[in-house]
Amino acid sequence: MGASSSGLLDEAKISHIKGLVDGTFQSFSDFYRQQYSVAYLGHLHQEVEPKREGRGLLLTRRPQYAPEEVLYEGSIKFSNWDEQLKKCRERYIILRRDYKAEIHDSMETFNRGYVAKMVLHLTGAIVFTKDDESRAHLEKTCAGILNGVKEDSSSAVVNPDAFAVHLHLAYTGHTCFLFQQEEERDHFLSGLKTCIRHRNLEPFPSIHPSIQTN
């Protein structure tokens, strides 16, 4: 039996619908090709590019600090060859975020706004906490200069009951800081090493000498 005429579309209607569909797809094809290209390139980018989480740690900016921010401050027994001292004297020491060590006569002179007696620029500094290691480094450094002359090392002798930090800088020799408490020594040492590390990372230090005095 033949199909009912009401259940079939005649050729005219089929042609009309086909024309509408073809026209719609034709007008959409340009837009579709553009969107497909964008989506495909995005897919390739995700496949080739490293994970953002892994790379992000390398691109994170360091936090910005104010140069005047204090890393450490306190009264410390201090000896420096530049002052030609034979025993340690108490000085007020400040380590700041500009990564220098300020040496003041006392906390009183600092609070009154007097300039630092001495400023140590810590680029290339070497630190020891053991007297024998510091003395060995000093002898090795000065061997060529002394040329066989026996050096008076009395200024390098420190109280065996104290906790020492020996700082060696080019052009200024040996500086010694003495502490009564190991915890205080470690606190100072942490700030000092931070200053040295950051000063060594500067590609073009603005000031070349290791020391300034006033």
Buried (B, 14 or more C-beta within 10 A) or exposed (E): EEEEEEEEEEEEEEEEEEEEEEEEEEEEEEEEEEEEEEEEEEEEEEEEEEEEEEEEEEEEEEEEEEEEEEBBBBEBBBBBBBBEEEEBEEBBBBBBBBBBBBBBBBBEBBEEEEEBBBBBBBBBBBBBBEBEEBBEBBEEBBEEEEEEEEBEEEBBEBEEEBBBBBBBBBEBBBBBBBBEEEEBBBBBBEBBBBBBEBBEEEEEEEEEEBBBEE
